[in-house]
C-alpha cells in the first residue's frame, strides 16, 4: 500500500509545474512546430499559432491605390475620340437651337465650335504652338461675332464662320492622319473616323453659314431668309447624299460647295470607313496573331 502511494506521488510530481512552466506533451509540441513552420502563421508565447495574422495585418495596413487627379483624368479622356464626338454633337445641337441672329446665339455657337476644334487638335497630339494659334483664332472669331452686332456687319460674322470652318477642317485632317497612322485598329480608331465624318458636316455647314452672310441674295431657291438650322440640315443631307429636295442651292458657289461635299462624303465612306471596319479586330483577337490556334481549338 505504501509503495502504491509513493508511485502515485511520483506521477503527480512529474505533472506539476516546474519554474512556472508546464511541459507540453510530444503531440502538442509537434503540432506547435508544424503550425509555426507554415507560411503566414506565427506561434505566440502560449504555443498557439496565429494563422494568417501577418497577412491580415498587411492587408489591413496596405497602402491604398493612388487616386487619379483631375488633370490626369482630363488627359486620359482627351486622348479618347469619344469625347471629341460628344463635343461635335454638342456643337451641332447648340448651332441648331441657337440661331446666330441674336448677339448671345452667334457668340455661343462660334465659341462652342472653336472649342470643339481645339479639343480635337489636342486629342490628336498637335504641337502646343499650333494649339495656341488655334486658341488665338477662336478668340478672334468670337470677337468678330460680338462686334458684328453693334456695327451691323454681316461680313464680320461671315469671317467668324470662315475661321471656325478652317479650324474644323484642320481638326479633321489632324484626326484623319492620326487614324491612318495607327498601327492597331480598335474602337478608338473607329471613333476617330466617325469624328472626322461628323466634323465634315459641321465644316460645310459653317461654310454655308458664311456664304449666307457674304451673299446679297438667297442661298437656297425659294428660301429668302434661311436659318442656321437650314444650313446644317442641308449640309448633313448633302454629306450623306440623302437629298430631300426641299433645299436647293441658288447660286454657283453654293452648288459647287454642295457637289464637293457629296464627293468628299462618298469617298470617305467608301474608302476609309469600309477599310477600318474590314480590318478591325477586338483586343482579345488582336492579342492572338492570325493563324495561331485558339485555346479552345488546341
ZIURZI-V469414 format. One record per residue. N is the residue number from 0. RES is the residue in three letters. SS is DSSP state (~ for helix, > for strand, _ for the rest). Layout:
BEGIN
n: [N;N]
res: [RES;RES]
ss: [SS;SS]
END
This chain:
BEGIN
n: [0;1;2;3;4;5;6;7;8;9;10;11;12;13;14;15;16;17;18;19;20;21;22;23;24;25;26;27;28;29;30;31;32;33;34;35;36;37;38;39;40;41;42;43;44;45;46;47;48;49;50;51;52;53;54;55;56;57;58;59;60;61;62;63;64;65;66;67;68;69;70;71;72;73;74;75;76;77;78;79;80;81;82;83;84;85;86;87;88;89;90;91;92;93;94;95;96;97;98;99;100;101;102;103;104;105;106;107;108;109;110;111;112;113;114;115;116;117;118;119;120;121;122;123;124;125;126;127;128;129;130;131;132;133;134;135;136;137;138;139;140;141;142;143;144;145;146;147;148;149;150;151;152;153;154;155;156;157;158;159;160;161;162;163;164;165;166;167;168;169;170;171;172;173;174;175;176;177;178;179;180;181;182;183;184;185;186;187;188;189;190;191;192;193;194;195;196;197;198;199;200;201;202;203;204;205;206;207;208;209;210;211;212;213;214;215;216;217;218;219;220;221;222;223;224;225;226;227;228;229;230;231;232;233;234;235;236;237;238;239;240;241;242;243;244;245;246;247;248;249;250;251;252;253;254;255;256;257;258;259;260;261;262;263;264;265;266;267;268;269;270;271;272;273;274;275;276;277;278;279;280;281;282;283;284;285;286;287;288;289;290;291;292;293;294;295;296;297]
res: [UNK;UNK;UNK;UNK;UNK;UNK;UNK;UNK;UNK;UNK;UNK;UNK;UNK;UNK;UNK;UNK;UNK;UNK;UNK;UNK;UNK;UNK;UNK;UNK;UNK;UNK;UNK;UNK;UNK;UNK;UNK;UNK;UNK;UNK;UNK;UNK;UNK;UNK;UNK;UNK;UNK;UNK;UNK;UNK;UNK;UNK;UNK;UNK;UNK;UNK;UNK;UNK;UNK;UNK;UNK;UNK;UNK;UNK;UNK;UNK;UNK;UNK;UNK;UNK;UNK;UNK;UNK;UNK;UNK;UNK;UNK;UNK;UNK;UNK;UNK;UNK;UNK;UNK;UNK;UNK;UNK;UNK;UNK;UNK;UNK;UNK;UNK;UNK;UNK;UNK;UNK;UNK;UNK;UNK;UNK;UNK;UNK;UNK;UNK;UNK;UNK;UNK;UNK;UNK;UNK;UNK;UNK;UNK;UNK;UNK;UNK;UNK;UNK;UNK;UNK;UNK;UNK;UNK;UNK;UNK;UNK;UNK;UNK;UNK;UNK;UNK;UNK;UNK;UNK;UNK;UNK;UNK;UNK;UNK;UNK;UNK;UNK;UNK;UNK;UNK;UNK;UNK;UNK;UNK;UNK;UNK;UNK;UNK;UNK;UNK;UNK;UNK;UNK;UNK;UNK;UNK;UNK;UNK;UNK;UNK;UNK;UNK;UNK;UNK;UNK;UNK;UNK;UNK;UNK;UNK;UNK;UNK;UNK;UNK;UNK;UNK;UNK;UNK;UNK;UNK;UNK;UNK;UNK;UNK;UNK;UNK;UNK;UNK;UNK;UNK;UNK;UNK;UNK;UNK;UNK;UNK;UNK;UNK;UNK;UNK;UNK;UNK;UNK;UNK;UNK;UNK;UNK;UNK;UNK;UNK;UNK;UNK;UNK;UNK;UNK;UNK;UNK;UNK;UNK;UNK;UNK;UNK;UNK;UNK;UNK;UNK;UNK;UNK;UNK;UNK;UNK;UNK;UNK;UNK;UNK;UNK;UNK;UNK;UNK;UNK;UNK;UNK;UNK;UNK;UNK;UNK;UNK;UNK;UNK;UNK;UNK;UNK;UNK;UNK;UNK;UNK;UNK;UNK;UNK;UNK;UNK;UNK;UNK;UNK;UNK;UNK;UNK;UNK;UNK;UNK;UNK;UNK;UNK;UNK;UNK;UNK;UNK;UNK;UNK;UNK;UNK;UNK;UNK;UNK;UNK;UNK;UNK;UNK;UNK;UNK;UNK;UNK;UNK;UNK;UNK;UNK;UNK;UNK]
ss: [_;~;~;~;~;~;~;~;~;~;~;~;~;~;~;_;_;>;_;_;>;_;_;_;_;~;~;~;~;~;~;~;~;~;~;~;~;_;_;_;>;>;>;_;_;_;_;_;>;>;>;_;~;~;~;~;~;~;~;~;_;_;_;_;_;_;_;_;_;~;~;~;~;~;~;~;~;~;_;_;~;~;~;~;~;~;~;~;~;~;~;~;~;~;~;~;~;_;_;_;_;_;~;~;~;~;~;~;~;~;~;~;~;~;~;~;~;~;~;~;~;~;~;_;_;_;_;~;~;~;~;~;~;~;~;~;~;~;~;~;~;~;~;~;~;~;~;~;~;~;_;_;_;~;~;~;~;~;~;~;~;~;~;~;~;~;~;~;~;~;~;~;~;~;~;~;~;~;~;~;_;_;_;_;_;_;~;~;~;~;~;~;~;~;~;~;~;~;~;~;~;~;~;~;~;~;~;~;~;~;~;~;~;~;_;_;_;_;_;>;_;_;>;_;_;_;_;~;~;~;~;~;~;~;~;~;~;~;~;_;_;_;_;_;_;_;_;_;>;_;_;~;~;~;~;~;~;~;~;~;~;~;~;~;~;~;~;~;~;~;~;~;~;~;~;~;~;~;~;_;_;_;~;~;~;~;~;_;_;_;_;_;_;_;_;_;_;_]
END
